[in-house]
Amino acid sequence: FNRAGFLDSISAEPVDGCFFRYSHGLNAGRFQAVCRANNVETVSDTGVAVTAGQWYKREVTVNVAGTSAEFKIDNVVVATLTTNIPIASGRDLGFGSATVRTAGTAAVSAIDHDLLECVVDFTTPR
């Protein structure tokens, strides 16, 4: 499994997060958009099949109210989720990408990243 976005775990399925999830054996090899709050998830098929050797720009944007998460691949909106966005107290997240082996012993194929960026737009001056 590969997960990229806002996560609270890089070693297992996040309890909380808004992220892209991919596995070649899941969802016919297409990216999924996922929001999870306290292990309850909302999932959307992005319709984008992963092609080996191709670069993808993946973006997750959560609105300031925490009521909507927009998912883009290569600057195109592929999903918007409005449930299970982890905004309650104690639902802290980081950002990044993780690849976790779930079966077998062969080497995990590399996933290259050109850039990981987190942008915060404050609604009030700091």
C-alpha positions in Angstrom: 0.0 0.0 0.0 1.1 3.5 -0.7 -0.6 6.4 1.2 0.2 10.1 0.6 -1.4 13.2 2.2 -2.4 14.0 5.7 -1.7 11.0 8.0 -1.4 10.0 11.6 0.6 6.8 10.9 3.2 5.7 8.4 3.5 2.1 9.5 -0.1 1.0 9.2 -3.6 2.2 8.0 -4.0 5.6 9.6 -6.7 6.0 12.3 -7.1 9.6 11.1 -6.3 11.3 7.8 -7.2 12.6 4.4 -5.0 11.0 1.8 -4.5 9.1 -1.4 -4.3 5.3 -1.1 -3.0 3.0 -3.8 -2.3 -0.7 -4.1 -2.1 -2.6 -7.4 -4.5 -5.3 -6.0 -7.1 -2.8 -4.7 -9.7 -0.9 -6.7 -8.3 -2.3 -10.0 -5.0 -0.4 -9.5 -6.7 3.1 -9.3 -5.9 5.7 -6.7 -8.5 6.1 -4.0 -9.3 9.3 -2.1 -9.8 8.6 1.6 -10.8 10.5 4.7 -10.7 8.7 8.0 -11.8 9.9 11.4 -11.3 7.5 14.4 -11.1 4.5 12.1 -14.3 5.3 10.2 -13.6 6.1 6.5 -15.1 7.6 3.5 -13.6 6.4 0.2 -14.0 7.5 -3.4 -12.6 5.9 -6.5 -10.6 8.6 -8.4 -10.9 6.8 -11.7 -7.1 7.3 -12.2 -5.3 4.1 -12.9 -1.6 4.0 -11.9 0.9 3.5 -14.7 4.4 2.3 -13.8 7.0 4.9 -14.5 4.6 7.8 -14.7 4.8 10.9 -12.4 1.6 12.1 -10.7 1.0 15.4 -8.9 -1.4 14.6 -6.1 -2.9 17.3 -3.9 -5.2 17.1 -0.9 -6.8 20.4 0.2 -9.0 20.6 3.3 -11.1 23.8 3.6 -10.7 26.0 6.7 -13.9 24.8 8.3 -12.8 21.1 7.9 -16.1 20.3 6.1 -14.6 19.4 2.7 -11.5 17.7 1.4 -10.7 18.2 -2.3 -8.4 15.7 -4.1 -6.6 16.5 -7.3 -4.4 14.5 -9.6 -2.4 16.4 -12.1 -4.4 19.6 -11.4 -7.8 17.9 -12.0 -10.3 17.4 -9.2 -10.9 13.7 -8.9 -12.9 13.6 -5.7 -14.4 15.8 -3.0 -15.2 14.2 0.4 -17.3 15.8 3.1 -17.5 13.1 5.7 -15.0 11.6 8.2 -12.6 14.5 8.0 -10.7 14.4 11.3 -11.2 17.8 12.9 -12.1 16.8 16.5 -9.7 17.6 19.4 -6.9 15.0 19.5 -7.1 14.0 15.9 -3.7 15.4 15.0 -2.1 14.7 11.6 1.2 15.1 9.9 1.8 15.0 6.1 3.9 12.8 3.9 3.9 9.5 2.1 4.3 5.9 3.2 4.7 2.6 1.5 3.8 -0.4 3.7 4.3 -4.1 2.7 1.1 -6.1 3.5 2.1 -9.5 2.0 5.1 -11.4 0.7 8.8 -11.0 1.2 10.0 -9.5 -2.1 11.5 -6.1 -2.2 9.1 -3.2 -2.3 9.2 -1.3 -5.5 10.5 2.2 -5.1 8.1 5.2 -5.2 10.0 8.3 -6.1 9.0 11.8 -4.9 10.1 14.9 -6.6 8.6 17.2 -3.9 6.5 17.0 -0.8 5.0 20.3 0.3 2.5 21.4 2.9 0.9 24.9 2.6 -1.1 26.4 5.4 -3.3 29.4 4.7 -4.2 31.1 8.0 -7.6 32.8 8.1 -6.4 35.3 10.8 -3.1 37.1 11.0 -0.5 35.4 13.2 
